[in-house]
């Protein structure tokens, strides 16, 4: 049962990661690209690690999976926020498709 659930989580994580990569290619500006890639890759990679944990069990590699999930959940949104804030301070323009800019200076 753990192998089936772990495989489902790994496949779902791969799909999330693939959608995040498509977001990097398809979205119009740096703000949208960072938002899509951060959310998709964080959830996708955490899902892959959780699936791996279910398949291999709670051993030394399982503890590493748990630590990697915790590290990813804390650092990925923080890094994304820092990059978007730096782009905003550097006056990187929004795409013409955006309707509003809440942080206009």
Contact map, one row per residue, 1 for C-alpha under 8 A:
111110000000000000000000000000000000000000000000000000000000000000000000000000000000000000000000000000000
111111000000000000000000000000000000000000000000000001100000000000000000000000000000000000000000000000000
111111100000000000000000000000000000000000000000000001100000000000000000000000000000000000000000000000000
111111110000000000000000000000000000000000000000000000000000000000000000000000000000000000000000000000000
111111111000000000000000000000000000000000000000001001000000000000000000000000000000000000000000000000000
011111111100000000000000000000000000000000000000011111100000000000000000000000000000000000000000000000000
001111111110000000000000000000000000000000000000001000100000000000000000000000000000000000000000000000000
000111111111000000000000000000000000000000000000001000000000000000000000000000000000000000000000000000000
000011111111100000000000000000000000000000000011011000000000000000000000000000000000000000000000000000000
000001111111110000000000000000000000000000000011111100000000000000000000000000000000000000000000000000000
000000111111111000000000000000000000000000000001000000000000000000000000000000000000000000000000000000000
000000011111111100000000000000000000000000010011000000000000000000000000000000000000000000000000000000000
000000001111111110000000000000000000000000111111000000000000000000000000000000000000000000000000000000000
000000000111111111000000000000000000000000011001000000000000000000000000000000000000000000000000000000000
000000000011111111100000000000000000000000010000000000000000000000000000000000000000000000000000000000000
000000000001111111110000000000000000000110110000000000000000000000000000000000000000000000000000000000000
000000000000111111111000000000000000000110011000000000000000000000000000000000000000000000000000000000000
000000000000011111111100000000000000000000000000000000000000000000000000000000000000000000000000000000000
000000000000001111111110000000000000000100000000000000000000000000000000000000000000000000000000000000000
000000000000000111111111000000000001111110000000000000000000000000000000000000000000000000000000000000000
000000000000000011111111100000000000100000000000000000000000000000000000000000000000000000000000000000000
000000000000000001111111110000000000000000000000000000000000000000000000000000000000000000000000000000000
000000000000000000111111111000001001100000000000000000000000000000000000000000000000000000000000000000000
000000000000000000011111111000001101100000000000000000000000000000000000000000000000000000000000000000000
000000000000000000001111111000001000000000000000000000000000000000000000000000000000000000000000000000000
000000000000000000000111111100000000000000000000000000000000000000000000000000000000000000000000000000000
000000000000000000000011111110011000000000000000000000000000000000000000000000000000000000000000000000000
000000000000000000000000011111011000000000000000000000000000000000000000000000000000000000000010000000000
000000000000000000000000001111111000000000000000000000000000000000000000000000000000000000000110000000000
000000000000000000000000000111111100000000000000000000000000000000000000000000000001001000000100000000000
000000000000000000000000000011111110000000000000000000000000000000000000000000000001000000000100000000000
000000000000000000000000001111111111000000000000000000000000000000000000000000000000000000000000000000000
000000000000000000000011101111111111100000000000000000000000000000000000000000000000000000000000000000000
000000000000000000000001000001111111110000000000000000000000000000000000000000010001000000000000000000000
000000000000000000000000000000111111111000000000000000000000000000000000000000010000000000000000000000000
000000000000000000010011000000011111111100000000000000000000000000000000000000000000000000000000000000000
000000000000000000011011000000001111111110000000000000000000000000000000000000000000000000000000000000000
000000000000000000010000000000000111111111000000000000000000000000000000000110010000000000000000000000000
000000000000000000010000000000000011111111100000000000000000000000000000000000000000000000000000000000000
000000000000000110110000000000000001111111110000000000000000000000000000000000000000000000000000000000000
000000000000000110010000000000000000111111111000000000000000000000000000000000000000000000000000000000000
000000000000000000000000000000000000011111111100000000000000000000000001100100000000000000000000000000000
000000000000100100000000000000000000001111111110000000000000000000000000000000000000000000000000000000000
000000000001111110000000000000000000000111111111000000000000000000000000000000000000000000000000000000000
000000000000110010000000000000000000000011111111100000000000000000001000000000000000000000000000000000000
000000000000100000000000000000000000000001111111110000000000000000001001000000000000000000000000000000000
000000001101100000000000000000000000000000111111111000000000000000000000000000000000000000000000000000000
000000001111110000000000000000000000000000011111111100000000000000000000000000000000000000000000000000000
000000000100000000000000000000000000000000001111111110000000000011011000000000000000000000000000000000000
000001001100000000000000000000000000000000000111111111000000000011001000000000000000000000000000000000000
000011111100000000000000000000000000000000000011111111100000000000000000000000000000000000000000000000000
000001000100000000000000000000000000000000000001111111110000010010000000000000000000000000000000000000000
000001000000000000000000000000000000000000000000111111111100110011000000000000000000000000000000000000000
011011000000000000000000000000000000000000000000011111111100000000000000000000000000000000000000000000000
011001100000000000000000000000000000000000000000001111111000000000000000000000000000000000000000000000000
000000000000000000000000000000000000000000000000000111111110110000000000000000000000000000000000000000000
000000000000000000000000000000000000000000000000000011111110010000000000000000000000000000000000000000000
000000000000000000000000000000000000000000000000000011011111111000000000000000000000000000000000000000000
000000000000000000000000000000000000000000000000000000011111111000000000000000000000000000000000000000000
000000000000000000000000000000000000000000000000000000000111111100000000000000000000000000000000000000000
000000000000000000000000000000000000000000000000000010010111111110000000000000000000000000000000000000000
000000000000000000000000000000000000000000000000000110011111111111000000000000000000000000000000000000000
000000000000000000000000000000000000000000000000000000000111111111100000000000000000000000000000000000000
000000000000000000000000000000000000000000000000000000000001111111110000000000000000000000000000000000000
000000000000000000000000000000000000000000000000110110000000111111111000000000000000000000000000000000000
000000000000000000000000000000000000000000000000110010000000011111111100000000000000000000000000000000000
000000000000000000000000000000000000000000000000000000000000001111111110000000000000000000000000000000000
000000000000000000000000000000000000000000000000100000000000000111111111000000000000000000000000000000000
000000000000000000000000000000000000000000001100110000000000000011111111100000000000000000000000000000000
000000000000000000000000000000000000000000000000000000000000000001111111110000000000000000000000000000000
000000000000000000000000000000000000000000000000000000000000000000111111111000000000000000000000000000000
000000000000000000000000000000000000000001000100000000000000000000011111111100000000000000000000000000000
000000000000000000000000000000000000000001000000000000000000000000001111111110000000000000000000000000000
000000000000000000000000000000000000000000000000000000000000000000000111111111000000000000000000000000000
000000000000000000000000000000000000000000000000000000000000000000000011111111100000000000000000000000000
000000000000000000000000000000000000010001000000000000000000000000000001111111110000000000000000000000000
000000000000000000000000000000000000010000000000000000000000000000000000111111111000000000000000000000000
000000000000000000000000000000000000000000000000000000000000000000000000011111111100000000000000000000000
000000000000000000000000000000000000000000000000000000000000000000000000001111111110000000000000000000000
000000000000000000000000000000000110010000000000000000000000000000000000000111111111000000000000000000000
000000000000000000000000000000000000000000000000000000000000000000000000000011111111100000000000000000000
000000000000000000000000000000000000000000000000000000000000000000000000000001111111110000000000000000000
000000000000000000000000000000000000000000000000000000000000000000000000000000111111111000000000000000000
000000000000000000000000000001100100000000000000000000000000000000000000000000011111111100000000000000000
000000000000000000000000000000000000000000000000000000000000000000000000000000001111111110000000000000000
000000000000000000000000000000000000000000000000000000000000000000000000000000000111111111000000000000000
000000000000000000000000000001000000000000000000000000000000000000000000000000000011111111110000000000000
000000000000000000000000000000000000000000000000000000000000000000000000000000000001111111110000000000100
000000000000000000000000000000000000000000000000000000000000000000000000000000000000111111110000000000000
000000000000000000000000000000000000000000000000000000000000000000000000000000000000011111110000000000000
000000000000000000000000000000000000000000000000000000000000000000000000000000000000001111111000000000000
000000000000000000000000000000000000000000000000000000000000000000000000000000000000001111111100000000000
000000000000000000000000000000000000000000000000000000000000000000000000000000000000000000111110000000000
000000000000000000000000000011100000000000000000000000000000000000000000000000000000000000011111010000000
000000000000000000000000000110000000000000000000000000000000000000000000000000000000000000001111110000000
000000000000000000000000000000000000000000000000000000000000000000000000000000000000000000000111111000000
000000000000000000000000000000000000000000000000000000000000000000000000000000000000000000000011111000000
000000000000000000000000000000000000000000000000000000000000000000000000000000000000000000000111111110000
000000000000000000000000000000000000000000000000000000000000000000000000000000000000000000000001111110000
000000000000000000000000000000000000000000000000000000000000000000000000000000000000000000000000011111000
000000000000000000000000000000000000000000000000000000000000000000000000000000000000000000000000011111110
000000000000000000000000000000000000000000000000000000000000000000000000000000000000000000000000000111110
000000000000000000000000000000000000000000000000000000000000000000000000000000000000000100000000000011111
000000000000000000000000000000000000000000000000000000000000000000000000000000000000000000000000000011111
000000000000000000000000000000000000000000000000000000000000000000000000000000000000000000000000000000111
